[in-house]
Amino acid sequence: LGPLYSKIVDIENVILRVSSTGPVDSRIELYRIYLSMIKEKPIMGLGFANFNNYAAEYSKGKSIVNFITGDVLSIHDTFFGIFVELGGLGLIVFLSMLASIFWKSFILFKHLGEGFLGREIVIAFWGLGIVYFLNAFLIDMKFHQIQNVIFYMMAGIVSGLYQRRIRYEKCVK
């Protein structure tokens, strides 16, 4: 098992990544850039997918290059990315949408029973929500379509069950 593991994982690369402060320094620089951009255009932002077009101007000579791959760093936090590119208005719309979905899921959880399409589906959605939010704080979710598809598909199922519940309650009354 040991030889197989060493072939799969490049030990030197792992040691380099663990011992370097480069990723932390890059993240700190990215957050400084985010804040500078937000300060300049807080309401409407820079425009969708424009972060990389303006990042060099805001870096003030500091390197925003990944120390391992050599790639220019892009957004590494979905929420700050939305704030930078779409402004406060875009962030409010996005957070309102998420709040609405989760609020409906809490109401639905109280009304559902056990069994097929019962409370378990809401619990699974909440688990996906936790994974989604953890990823959203570490990466820009617009580039990770499968995670978005799974999360928003489940959100659609939960919202559909909520709507069905509302219609059922109106018919019973």
GROMACS elastic network, one bead per residue, 0.5 to 0.9 nm:
[ bonds ]
;  ai    aj funct       b0    kb
    1     4     6  0.51892   500
    1     5     6  0.61389   500
    1     6     6  0.87636   500
    2     5     6  0.50799   500
    2     6     6  0.62861   500
    2     7     6  0.87429   500
    3     6     6  0.51656   500
    3     7     6  0.63424   500
    3     8     6  0.88156   500
    4     7     6  0.51903   500
    4     8     6  0.63887   500
    4     9     6  0.87656   500
    5     8     6  0.51613   500
    5     9     6  0.60729   500
    5    10     6  0.89269   500
    6     9     6  0.52578   500
    6    10     6  0.64772   500
    6    11     6  0.66463   500
    7    10     6  0.68411   500
    7    11     6  0.87831   500
    9    12     6  0.87818   500
    9    13     6  0.81774   500
    9    14     6  0.76595   500
   10    13     6  0.53456   500
   10    14     6  0.63645   500
   10    15     6  0.88138   500
   11    14     6  0.50188   500
   11    15     6  0.61473   500
   11    16     6  0.85394   500
   12    15     6  0.51120   500
   12    16     6  0.60996   500
   12    17     6  0.86124   500
   13    16     6  0.50279   500
   13    17     6  0.61426   500
   13    18     6  0.85902   500
   13    68     6  0.86982   500
   14    17     6  0.51568   500
   14    18     6  0.60900   500
   14    19     6  0.85325   500
   15    18     6  0.51897   500
   15    19     6  0.60175   500
   15    20     6  0.84364   500
   16    19     6  0.54147   500
   16    20     6  0.60395   500
   16    68     6  0.87933   500
   17    20     6  0.54327   500
   17    21     6  0.81295   500
   17    22     6  0.82365   500
   17    23     6  0.81190   500
   17    68     6  0.80893   500
   18    21     6  0.81059   500
   20    23     6  0.73470   500
   20    24     6  0.85191   500
   21    24     6  0.53979   500
   21    25     6  0.60917   500
   21    26     6  0.85724   500
   22    25     6  0.50445   500
   22    26     6  0.59725   500
   22    27     6  0.85552   500
   22    66     6  0.78562   500
   22    67     6  0.62910   500
   22    68     6  0.87581   500
   23    26     6  0.50322   500
   23    27     6  0.61726   500
   23    28     6  0.86366   500
   23    66     6  0.73684   500
   23    67     6  0.74517   500
   24    27     6  0.51122   500
   24    28     6  0.62042   500
   24    29     6  0.85935   500
   25    28     6  0.51387   500
   25    29     6  0.61884   500
   25    30     6  0.85891   500
   26    29     6  0.50684   500
   26    30     6  0.60960   500
   26    31     6  0.86930   500
   26    63     6  0.79999   500
   26    64     6  0.63351   500
   26    65     6  0.76139   500
   26    66     6  0.72921   500
   26    67     6  0.85304   500
   26    73     6  0.80632   500
   27    31     6  0.62220   500
   27    32     6  0.86003   500
   27    64     6  0.89910   500
   27    76     6  0.77462   500
   28    31     6  0.51832   500
   28    32     6  0.62962   500
   28    33     6  0.86884   500
   29    32     6  0.50248   500
   29    33     6  0.62019   500
   29    34     6  0.86015   500
   29    59     6  0.75757   500
   29    62     6  0.78866   500
   29    63     6  0.84339   500
   29    64     6  0.72444   500
   30    34     6  0.60847   500
   30    35     6  0.86361   500
   30    55     6  0.87298   500
   30    59     6  0.82510   500
   30    64     6  0.73796   500
   30    73     6  0.81197   500
   30    74     6  0.83858   500
   30    75     6  0.76515   500
   30    76     6  0.79266   500
   31    35     6  0.61578   500
   31    36     6  0.85676   500
   31    80     6  0.82621   500
   32    35     6  0.52289   500
   32    36     6  0.62626   500
   32    37     6  0.87070   500
   32    58     6  0.87466   500
   32    59     6  0.82483   500
   33    36     6  0.50964   500
   33    37     6  0.61752   500
   33    38     6  0.85382   500
   33    55     6  0.69739   500
   33    58     6  0.57457   500
   33    59     6  0.61072   500
   34    37     6  0.52072   500
   34    38     6  0.60678   500
   34    39     6  0.85230   500
   34    51     6  0.89305   500
   34    55     6  0.86681   500
   34    58     6  0.86537   500
   34    75     6  0.87786   500
   34    80     6  0.67256   500
   34    81     6  0.76867   500
   34    83     6  0.84092   500
   34    84     6  0.62848   500
   35    38     6  0.50238   500
   35    39     6  0.59860   500
   35    40     6  0.86395   500
   35    80     6  0.86073   500
   35    84     6  0.81769   500
   36    39     6  0.51460   500
   36    40     6  0.64294   500
   36    41     6  0.88909   500
   36    58     6  0.68937   500
   37    40     6  0.52546   500
   37    41     6  0.62885   500
   37    42     6  0.77657   500
   37    45     6  0.78532   500
   37    46     6  0.78367   500
   37    51     6  0.89287   500
   37    54     6  0.86255   500
   37    55     6  0.85316   500
   37    58     6  0.72421   500
   37    84     6  0.61577   500
   37    85     6  0.88723   500
   38    41     6  0.52556   500
   38    43     6  0.82582   500
   38    45     6  0.69120   500
   38    46     6  0.86785   500
   38    80     6  0.87714   500
   38    83     6  0.68911   500
   38    84     6  0.54664   500
   38    85     6  0.87209   500
   38    87     6  0.72115   500
   38    88     6  0.85127   500
   39    42     6  0.56540   500
   40    45     6  0.83778   500
   41    44     6  0.62196   500
   41    46     6  0.67359   500
   41    84     6  0.77703   500
   41    87     6  0.68699   500
   41    88     6  0.89222   500
   42    45     6  0.58324   500
   42    46     6  0.89830   500
   42    83     6  0.75556   500
   42    84     6  0.75811   500
   42    86     6  0.87982   500
   42    87     6  0.52661   500
   42    88     6  0.57895   500
   42    89     6  0.85717   500
   43    83     6  0.85141   500
   43    86     6  0.78353   500
   43    89     6  0.58562   500
   43    90     6  0.82790   500
   44    47     6  0.75095   500
   44    83     6  0.85571   500
   44    84     6  0.85372   500
   44    85     6  0.77258   500
   44    86     6  0.55303   500
   44    88     6  0.65611   500
   44    89     6  0.64448   500
   44    90     6  0.74337   500
   45    48     6  0.82721   500
   45    82     6  0.83085   500
   45    83     6  0.66438   500
   45    84     6  0.52148   500
   45    88     6  0.73509   500
   45    89     6  0.85871   500
   45    90     6  0.83224   500
   46    49     6  0.84068   500
   46    50     6  0.61051   500
   46    51     6  0.72022   500
   46    54     6  0.83069   500
   46    84     6  0.62993   500
   46    86     6  0.65503   500
   46    87     6  0.73476   500
   47    50     6  0.55550   500
   47    51     6  0.80613   500
   47    84     6  0.80750   500
   47    86     6  0.56742   500
   47    87     6  0.82152   500
   48    51     6  0.79229   500
   48    82     6  0.82025   500
   48    84     6  0.88605   500
   48    85     6  0.51004   500
   48    86     6  0.61719   500
   49    52     6  0.74222   500
   49    53     6  0.82672   500
   49    81     6  0.89852   500
   49    85     6  0.65922   500
   50    53     6  0.51860   500
   50    54     6  0.66302   500
   50    55     6  0.86079   500
   50    84     6  0.88147   500
   50    85     6  0.64021   500
   51    54     6  0.55266   500
   51    55     6  0.57876   500
   51    74     6  0.72970   500
   51    75     6  0.72591   500
   51    81     6  0.77972   500
   51    84     6  0.72644   500
   51    85     6  0.64825   500
   52    55     6  0.51089   500
   52    56     6  0.74404   500
   52    72     6  0.82252   500
   52    73     6  0.80931   500
   52    74     6  0.63034   500
   52    75     6  0.81852   500
   53    56     6  0.73982   500
   53    57     6  0.85207   500
   54    57     6  0.54984   500
   54    58     6  0.67160   500
   54    59     6  0.89658   500
   55    58     6  0.52410   500
   55    59     6  0.61068   500
   55    64     6  0.82185   500
   55    73     6  0.89968   500
   55    74     6  0.84660   500
   56    59     6  0.51561   500
   56    60     6  0.72984   500
   56    61     6  0.76879   500
   56    62     6  0.85589   500
   56    63     6  0.85790   500
   56    64     6  0.77446   500
   57    60     6  0.64124   500
   57    61     6  0.82233   500
   58    61     6  0.83345   500
   59    62     6  0.53435   500
   59    63     6  0.71644   500
   59    64     6  0.71125   500
   60    63     6  0.86829   500
   61    64     6  0.89265   500
   63    66     6  0.86242   500
   63    72     6  0.87150   500
   64    67     6  0.88979   500
   64    71     6  0.86873   500
   64    72     6  0.59992   500
   64    73     6  0.56310   500
   64    74     6  0.85305   500
   65    68     6  0.86937   500
   65    69     6  0.82303   500
   65    70     6  0.56967   500
   65    71     6  0.55568   500
   65    73     6  0.53862   500
   66    69     6  0.56572   500
   66    70     6  0.50214   500
   66    71     6  0.53845   500
   66    72     6  0.61768   500
   66    73     6  0.59187   500
   67    70     6  0.56884   500
   67    71     6  0.80533   500
   68    71     6  0.82184   500
   69    72     6  0.87945   500
   70    73     6  0.87378   500
   71    74     6  0.87799   500
   73    76     6  0.80432   500
   74   140     6  0.81921   500
   75    78     6  0.71857   500
   75    80     6  0.79578   500
   75    81     6  0.57902   500
   75   139     6  0.68914   500
   75   140     6  0.57303   500
   76    80     6  0.82784   500
   76    81     6  0.75007   500
   76   136     6  0.81322   500
   76   137     6  0.72079   500
   76   138     6  0.53861   500
   76   140     6  0.53135   500
   76   141     6  0.88537   500
   77    80     6  0.54890   500
   77    81     6  0.58539   500
   77    82     6  0.85866   500
   77   135     6  0.83456   500
   77   136     6  0.58138   500
   77   138     6  0.51948   500
   77   139     6  0.50619   500
   77   140     6  0.54494   500
   77   141     6  0.81918   500
   78    82     6  0.60964   500
   78    83     6  0.85468   500
   78   135     6  0.84460   500
   78   137     6  0.60956   500
   78   138     6  0.75608   500
   78   139     6  0.62199   500
   78   141     6  0.59603   500
   78   142     6  0.79126   500
   79    82     6  0.51967   500
   79    83     6  0.62278   500
   79    84     6  0.86310   500
   79    91     6  0.71115   500
   79    94     6  0.88669   500
   79    95     6  0.88455   500
   79   136     6  0.70325   500
   79   137     6  0.70787   500
   79   140     6  0.82995   500
   80    84     6  0.60015   500
   80    85     6  0.84838   500
   80    91     6  0.85098   500
   80   137     6  0.85950   500
   81    84     6  0.51104   500
   81    85     6  0.60028   500
   81    86     6  0.80504   500
   81   140     6  0.70408   500
   82    85     6  0.52203   500
   82    86     6  0.52985   500
   82    87     6  0.66804   500
   82    88     6  0.82465   500
   82    90     6  0.65871   500
   82    91     6  0.57970   500
   82    94     6  0.83257   500
   83    86     6  0.55256   500
   83    88     6  0.55538   500
   83    89     6  0.80917   500
   83    90     6  0.67497   500
   83    91     6  0.54369   500
   83    92     6  0.88673   500
   84    87     6  0.55372   500
   84    88     6  0.82056   500
   85    90     6  0.82929   500
   86    89     6  0.69027   500
   86    91     6  0.69066   500
   87    90     6  0.53938   500
   87    91     6  0.63676   500
   87    92     6  0.87116   500
   88    91     6  0.50460   500
   88    92     6  0.60584   500
   88    93     6  0.86236   500
   89    92     6  0.51380   500
   89    93     6  0.62902   500
   89    94     6  0.86797   500
   90    93     6  0.51615   500
   90    94     6  0.61737   500
   90    95     6  0.85924   500
   91    94     6  0.50800   500
   91    95     6  0.60038   500
   91    96     6  0.83229   500
   92    95     6  0.52148   500
   92    96     6  0.58692   500
   92    97     6  0.84809   500
   93    96     6  0.50963   500
   93    97     6  0.61865   500
   93    98     6  0.87638   500
   94    97     6  0.52001   500
   94    98     6  0.64069   500
   94    99     6  0.86613   500
   95    98     6  0.50743   500
   95    99     6  0.59898   500
   95   100     6  0.84808   500
   96    99     6  0.50018   500
   96   100     6  0.60329   500
   96   101     6  0.85882   500
   97   100     6  0.51604   500
   97   101     6  0.62998   500
   97   102     6  0.87493   500
   98   101     6  0.51474   500
   98   102     6  0.62149   500
   98   103     6  0.84536   500
   99   102     6  0.52218   500
   99   103     6  0.58753   500
   99   104     6  0.84855   500
  100   103     6  0.50710   500
  100   104     6  0.61380   500
  100   105     6  0.85611   500
  101   104     6  0.52893   500
  101   105     6  0.62787   500
  101   106     6  0.88918   500
  101   155     6  0.66135   500
  101   156     6  0.86039   500
  101   158     6  0.79430   500
  101   159     6  0.67014   500
  102   106     6  0.62944   500
  102   107     6  0.87392   500
  102   126     6  0.81840   500
  102   129     6  0.88394   500
  102   155     6  0.83998   500
  103   106     6  0.52351   500
  103   107     6  0.64406   500
  103   108     6  0.85994   500
  104   107     6  0.51448   500
  104   108     6  0.59768   500
  104   109     6  0.84915   500
  104   158     6  0.77943   500
  104   159     6  0.67378   500
  104   162     6  0.64664   500
  105   109     6  0.59887   500
  105   110     6  0.87545   500
  105   122     6  0.63330   500
  105   125     6  0.83983   500
  105   126     6  0.84063   500
  105   155     6  0.85098   500
  105   158     6  0.62988   500
  105   159     6  0.72713   500
  105   162     6  0.73383   500
  106   109     6  0.50835   500
  106   110     6  0.65883   500
  106   122     6  0.80946   500
  107   110     6  0.53917   500
  107   111     6  0.67350   500
  107   112     6  0.89608   500
  107   162     6  0.79466   500
  108   111     6  0.52305   500
  108   112     6  0.60635   500
  108   119     6  0.80257   500
  108   122     6  0.77539   500
  108   158     6  0.78871   500
  108   159     6  0.87400   500
  108   161     6  0.75689   500
  108   162     6  0.57090   500
  108   165     6  0.76698   500
  109   112     6  0.54237   500
  109   113     6  0.81396   500
  109   118     6  0.79946   500
  109   119     6  0.55038   500
  109   120     6  0.87052   500
  109   121     6  0.89698   500
  109   122     6  0.62949   500
  109   123     6  0.81856   500
  110   113     6  0.82541   500
  110   119     6  0.81663   500
  111   119     6  0.84547   500
  111   165     6  0.81470   500
  112   117     6  0.82877   500
  112   118     6  0.53331   500
  112   119     6  0.55373   500
  112   165     6  0.87640   500
  113   116     6  0.89903   500
  113   117     6  0.86466   500
  113   118     6  0.52577   500
  113   119     6  0.60042   500
  113   120     6  0.89633   500
  114   117     6  0.79408   500
  114   119     6  0.59219   500
  114   120     6  0.72860   500
  115   118     6  0.51000   500
  115   119     6  0.76471   500
  115   120     6  0.76843   500
  116   119     6  0.86466   500
  116   120     6  0.81661   500
  116   121     6  0.82982   500
  117   120     6  0.70375   500
  117   121     6  0.58014   500
  117   122     6  0.84374   500
  117   161     6  0.83336   500
  118   121     6  0.59582   500
  118   122     6  0.74317   500
  119   122     6  0.52681   500
  119   123     6  0.63544   500
  119   124     6  0.87212   500
  120   123     6  0.50053   500
  120   124     6  0.61241   500
  120   125     6  0.85451   500
  121   124     6  0.50151   500
  121   125     6  0.61607   500
  121   126     6  0.86734   500
  121   154     6  0.85066   500
  121   157     6  0.88358   500
  121   158     6  0.77202   500
  122   126     6  0.62257   500
  122   127     6  0.86438   500
  122   154     6  0.87842   500
  122   158     6  0.67446   500
  123   126     6  0.50359   500
  123   127     6  0.62730   500
  123   128     6  0.86775   500
  124   127     6  0.50321   500
  124   128     6  0.62694   500
  124   129     6  0.85326   500
  124   154     6  0.86074   500
  125   128     6  0.50085   500
  125   129     6  0.60434   500
  125   130     6  0.87088   500
  125   151     6  0.74946   500
  125   154     6  0.60770   500
  125   155     6  0.70379   500
  125   158     6  0.77231   500
  126   130     6  0.62722   500
  126   131     6  0.87345   500
  127   130     6  0.51855   500
  127   131     6  0.64978   500
  127   132     6  0.86069   500
  128   131     6  0.51143   500
  128   132     6  0.59848   500
  128   133     6  0.85884   500
  128   150     6  0.81404   500
  128   151     6  0.61719   500
  128   154     6  0.83023   500
  129   133     6  0.60701   500
  129   134     6  0.85162   500
  129   151     6  0.68824   500
  130   133     6  0.52438   500
  130   134     6  0.61574   500
  130   135     6  0.85651   500
  131   134     6  0.52019   500
  131   135     6  0.61443   500
  131   136     6  0.84642   500
  132   135     6  0.52189   500
  132   136     6  0.59888   500
  132   137     6  0.87763   500
  132   141     6  0.85162   500
  132   147     6  0.72226   500
  132   148     6  0.79332   500
  132   151     6  0.70130   500
  133   137     6  0.62974   500
  133   138     6  0.87797   500
  134   137     6  0.54133   500
  134   138     6  0.67112   500
  134   139     6  0.88772   500
  135   138     6  0.51293   500
  135   139     6  0.58315   500
  135   140     6  0.80842   500
  135   141     6  0.73867   500
  136   139     6  0.54375   500
  136   140     6  0.62246   500
  136   141     6  0.58873   500
  137   140     6  0.79690   500
  138   141     6  0.89020   500
  139   142     6  0.88242   500
  139   143     6  0.85297   500
  139   144     6  0.86531   500
  140   143     6  0.62317   500
  140   144     6  0.75638   500
  141   144     6  0.51868   500
  141   145     6  0.73367   500
  141   147     6  0.77179   500
  141   148     6  0.70204   500
  142   145     6  0.66147   500
  142   148     6  0.77441   500
  144   147     6  0.58789   500
  144   148     6  0.66538   500
  144   149     6  0.89448   500
  145   148     6  0.50324   500
  145   149     6  0.59845   500
  145   150     6  0.86030   500
  146   149     6  0.50025   500
  146   150     6  0.61691   500
  146   151     6  0.85540   500
  147   150     6  0.53312   500
  147   151     6  0.61502   500
  147   152     6  0.85071   500
  148   151     6  0.52320   500
  148   152     6  0.58808   500
  148   153     6  0.80978   500
  149   152     6  0.54179   500
  149   153     6  0.57103   500
  149   154     6  0.84156   500
  150   153     6  0.52021   500
  150   154     6  0.62361   500
  150   155     6  0.85939   500
  151   154     6  0.53035   500
  151   155     6  0.61847   500
  151   156     6  0.87046   500
  152   156     6  0.60150   500
  152   157     6  0.85262   500
  153   156     6  0.50449   500
  153   157     6  0.63454   500
  153   158     6  0.87305   500
  154   158     6  0.61583   500
  154   159     6  0.84743   500
  155   158     6  0.51031   500
  155   159     6  0.60029   500
  155   160     6  0.84085   500
  156   159     6  0.50267   500
  156   160     6  0.59160   500
  156   161     6  0.84960   500
  157   160     6  0.50324   500
  157   161     6  0.61616   500
  157   162     6  0.85442   500
  158   161     6  0.51090   500
  158   162     6  0.61549   500
  158   163     6  0.86882   500
  159   163     6  0.61973   500
  159   164     6  0.85752   500
  160   163     6  0.50618   500
  160   164     6  0.61385   500
  160   165     6  0.85527   500
  161   165     6  0.61188   500
  161   166     6  0.86599   500
  162   165     6  0.50252   500
  162   166     6  0.62739   500
  162   167     6  0.87300   500
  163   166     6  0.50490   500
  163   167     6  0.62293   500
  163   168     6  0.85488   500
  164   167     6  0.51675   500
  164   168     6  0.61266   500
  164   169     6  0.86813   500
  165   168     6  0.50351   500
  165   169     6  0.62124   500
  165   170     6  0.87124   500
  166   169     6  0.51858   500
  166   170     6  0.63387   500
  166   171     6  0.87857   500
  167   170     6  0.51394   500
  167   171     6  0.63029   500
  167   172     6  0.87570   500
  168   171     6  0.51640   500
  168   172     6  0.62538   500
  168   173     6  0.87655   500
  169   172     6  0.51762   500
  169   173     6  0.62936   500
  170   173     6  0.53542   500
